[in-house]
Amino acid sequence: MSKRKRIIALLVGVILLAGTAGTLAWLSVTGVLVNQFGIGSVTPSVQETLNGNVKSDVKAKNTGTAPAYIRAAVDIYWQDGNGARLWEEPQADTDSQANPDYKIVWSDSLRDATGVNSASSWVKASDGFYYWTSPVAPNTETDDVLIASVTELKTTEGRNLVVDVSTQAVQSVPDDAVREAWNCTVQDGVLIPPYVNGGA
């Protein structure tokens, strides 16, 4: 091979090597960019004050990281000394009840299924749940209590009165989330529970 051909081959090799090195450097600079997206959470809890035989100021709180609709279930029953549920139902203080076991004072904002829905209120729906009708921001409570107070009026040997309040939450955005989870609708930011005023 002539000297001239060797020089040309050498130059072509150097150019190819430089091009490869440039390509490798470019690939290492642009690499794969990994984005980490935080996933919001909705976690409800019950806030209450317990003083002797009186439970009061019962609210729901969103301890998650995303705005959420909250609903609550209230179950009142007798429990024996071993923690087993008794089937006899405690009697609430009503006009027709002669010898009641407990007295419950609900929120002033609580309405039943026939009430008109508005934001920031509790609504008792026909499915047995109590719905807070506006979204609850992260780390905040409902504006109003669900139960102002529950008082055991008499003690009975061998059994205790239990007032069990449990909560559930669903993200407030998009509206489809609460419709699919709870069969509710949302109108102008106000949650309409199932079977309430023509709701779902």
KOLPAMAR-765508 format. One record per residue (C-alpha): x, y, z. Coordinates in steps of 0.2 Angstrom, whole numbers, plus 5000, padded with zeros to 4 digits. Example, Ala and Ser with C-alpha at 12.3 -4.5 7.8 and 13.67 -1.06 7.14 Angstrom:
2
+------+------+------+
!   px !   py !   pz !
+------+------+------+
! 5062 ! 4978 ! 5039 !
! 5068 ! 4995 ! 5036 !
+------+------+------+
***
This chain:
200
+------+------+------+
!   px !   py !   pz !
+------+------+------+
! 5000 ! 5000 ! 5000 !
! 5007 ! 5017 ! 4996 !
! 5011 ! 5030 ! 5008 !
! 4997 ! 5041 ! 5002 !
! 4984 ! 5028 ! 5004 !
! 4990 ! 5024 ! 5022 !
! 4989 ! 5043 ! 5026 !
! 4971 ! 5043 ! 5019 !
! 4966 ! 5027 ! 5029 !
! 4974 ! 5034 ! 5045 !
! 4965 ! 5051 ! 5043 !
! 4948 ! 5041 ! 5040 !
! 4951 ! 5031 ! 5055 !
! 4955 ! 5046 ! 5066 !
! 4939 ! 5055 ! 5059 !
! 4929 ! 5039 ! 5063 !
! 4936 ! 5038 ! 5080 !
! 4933 ! 5056 ! 5084 !
! 4915 ! 5054 ! 5078 !
! 4912 ! 5039 ! 5089 !
! 4920 ! 5047 ! 5104 !
! 4909 ! 5062 ! 5101 !
! 4893 ! 5051 ! 5100 !
! 4898 ! 5042 ! 5116 !
! 4900 ! 5058 ! 5125 !
! 4884 ! 5065 ! 5119 !
! 4874 ! 5049 ! 5124 !
! 4882 ! 5050 ! 5142 !
! 4877 ! 5068 ! 5144 !
! 4859 ! 5066 ! 5138 !
! 4856 ! 5049 ! 5147 !
! 4839 ! 5044 ! 5154 !
! 4830 ! 5057 ! 5164 !
! 4820 ! 5049 ! 5179 !
! 4806 ! 5060 ! 5185 !
! 4798 ! 5055 ! 5202 !
! 4780 ! 5060 ! 5204 !
! 4772 ! 5060 ! 5221 !
! 4756 ! 5051 ! 5223 !
! 4743 ! 5059 ! 5234 !
! 4734 ! 5050 ! 5247 !
! 4718 ! 5051 ! 5256 !
! 4718 ! 5045 ! 5274 !
! 4703 ! 5049 ! 5286 !
! 4703 ! 5049 ! 5304 !
! 4691 ! 5053 ! 5319 !
! 4694 ! 5067 ! 5330 !
! 4685 ! 5067 ! 5347 !
! 4685 ! 5071 ! 5365 !
! 4682 ! 5058 ! 5378 !
! 4678 ! 5063 ! 5396 !
! 4671 ! 5049 ! 5407 !
! 4655 ! 5042 ! 5400 !
! 4654 ! 5057 ! 5388 !
! 4660 ! 5057 ! 5370 !
! 4660 ! 5074 ! 5362 !
! 4665 ! 5085 ! 5347 !
! 4666 ! 5071 ! 5335 !
! 4674 ! 5077 ! 5319 !
! 4682 ! 5069 ! 5303 !
! 4699 ! 5074 ! 5298 !
! 4709 ! 5071 ! 5281 !
! 4726 ! 5066 ! 5287 !
! 4731 ! 5063 ! 5269 !
! 4740 ! 5074 ! 5256 !
! 4725 ! 5077 ! 5244 !
! 4708 ! 5085 ! 5246 !
! 4695 ! 5072 ! 5249 !
! 4677 ! 5069 ! 5252 !
! 4673 ! 5060 ! 5269 !
! 4659 ! 5050 ! 5275 !
! 4656 ! 5042 ! 5292 !
! 4647 ! 5027 ! 5299 !
! 4641 ! 5027 ! 5317 !
! 4637 ! 5011 ! 5326 !
! 4631 ! 5011 ! 5344 !
! 4630 ! 4994 ! 5353 !
! 4633 ! 4985 ! 5369 !
! 4649 ! 4975 ! 5373 !
! 4652 ! 4962 ! 5386 !
! 4667 ! 4962 ! 5398 !
! 4677 ! 4951 ! 5386 !
! 4674 ! 4963 ! 5371 !
! 4661 ! 4953 ! 5362 !
! 4647 ! 4962 ! 5354 !
! 4630 ! 4959 ! 5362 !
! 4614 ! 4958 ! 5351 !
! 4603 ! 4968 ! 5362 !
! 4602 ! 4986 ! 5355 !
! 4605 ! 5001 ! 5367 !
! 4590 ! 5013 ! 5367 !
! 4592 ! 5031 ! 5363 !
! 4584 ! 5045 ! 5372 !
! 4569 ! 5050 ! 5362 !
! 4551 ! 5056 ! 5366 !
! 4544 ! 5039 ! 5365 !
! 4558 ! 5030 ! 5375 !
! 4554 ! 5028 ! 5393 !
! 4570 ! 5021 ! 5400 !
! 4584 ! 5026 ! 5388 !
! 4602 ! 5020 ! 5389 !
! 4611 ! 5035 ! 5381 !
! 4608 ! 5052 ! 5374 !
! 4615 ! 5058 ! 5358 !
! 4616 ! 5076 ! 5352 !
! 4619 ! 5077 ! 5333 !
! 4627 ! 5092 ! 5324 !
! 4616 ! 5107 ! 5321 !
! 4621 ! 5106 ! 5302 !
! 4615 ! 5088 ! 5301 !
! 4601 ! 5085 ! 5288 !
! 4592 ! 5070 ! 5283 !
! 4589 ! 5064 ! 5265 !
! 4575 ! 5076 ! 5263 !
! 4586 ! 5092 ! 5267 !
! 4593 ! 5104 ! 5254 !
! 4611 ! 5101 ! 5250 !
! 4624 ! 5115 ! 5253 !
! 4642 ! 5115 ! 5256 !
! 4650 ! 5112 ! 5273 !
! 4636 ! 5101 ! 5281 !
! 4633 ! 5084 ! 5286 !
! 4619 ! 5074 ! 5277 !
! 4613 ! 5057 ! 5282 !
! 4609 ! 5047 ! 5267 !
! 4598 ! 5032 ! 5265 !
! 4613 ! 5020 ! 5264 !
! 4616 ! 5024 ! 5282 !
! 4632 ! 5034 ! 5280 !
! 4634 ! 5052 ! 5285 !
! 4642 ! 5063 ! 5271 !
! 4652 ! 5079 ! 5273 !
! 4646 ! 5088 ! 5257 !
! 4662 ! 5098 ! 5253 !
! 4680 ! 5093 ! 5250 !
! 4691 ! 5092 ! 5266 !
! 4709 ! 5099 ! 5263 !
! 4724 ! 5089 ! 5268 !
! 4727 ! 5090 ! 5287 !
! 4711 ! 5099 ! 5291 !
! 4695 ! 5094 ! 5299 !
! 4677 ! 5095 ! 5294 !
! 4671 ! 5113 ! 5299 !
! 4657 ! 5106 ! 5310 !
! 4656 ! 5091 ! 5322 !
! 4645 ! 5076 ! 5317 !
! 4641 ! 5072 ! 5335 !
! 4641 ! 5086 ! 5348 !
! 4640 ! 5073 ! 5362 !
! 4635 ! 5056 ! 5367 !
! 4631 ! 5052 ! 5385 !
! 4629 ! 5035 ! 5393 !
! 4614 ! 5038 ! 5405 !
! 4615 ! 5022 ! 5415 !
! 4628 ! 5009 ! 5418 !
! 4624 ! 4991 ! 5418 !
! 4634 ! 4977 ! 5426 !
! 4644 ! 4966 ! 5414 !
! 4642 ! 4977 ! 5398 !
! 4648 ! 4993 ! 5391 !
! 4641 ! 5006 ! 5379 !
! 4651 ! 5007 ! 5363 !
! 4650 ! 5022 ! 5351 !
! 4660 ! 5017 ! 5336 !
! 4663 ! 5031 ! 5323 !
! 4672 ! 5025 ! 5307 !
! 4677 ! 5036 ! 5292 !
! 4681 ! 5033 ! 5274 !
! 4688 ! 5045 ! 5261 !
! 4689 ! 5047 ! 5242 !
! 4699 ! 5060 ! 5232 !
! 4689 ! 5075 ! 5227 !
! 4696 ! 5077 ! 5210 !
! 4691 ! 5071 ! 5197 !
! 4672 ! 5070 ! 5201 !
! 4671 ! 5053 ! 5193 !
! 4681 ! 5046 ! 5208 !
! 4667 ! 5049 ! 5221 !
! 4654 ! 5044 ! 5209 !
! 4662 ! 5027 ! 5205 !
! 4667 ! 5023 ! 5223 !
! 4651 ! 5029 ! 5232 !
! 4638 ! 5031 ! 5219 !
! 4637 ! 5050 ! 5223 !
! 4636 ! 5065 ! 5211 !
! 4645 ! 5082 ! 5213 !
! 4636 ! 5098 ! 5208 !
! 4645 ! 5115 ! 5209 !
! 4658 ! 5107 ! 5221 !
! 4644 ! 5100 ! 5233 !
! 4643 ! 5082 ! 5236 !
! 4626 ! 5074 ! 5234 !
! 4625 ! 5057 ! 5242 !
! 4616 ! 5043 ! 5234 !
! 4597 ! 5043 ! 5235 !
! 4597 ! 5061 ! 5241 !
! 4587 ! 5074 ! 5231 !
! 4588 ! 5065 ! 5215 !
! 4606 ! 5060 ! 5218 !
! 4614 ! 5045 ! 5210 !
+------+------+------+
***
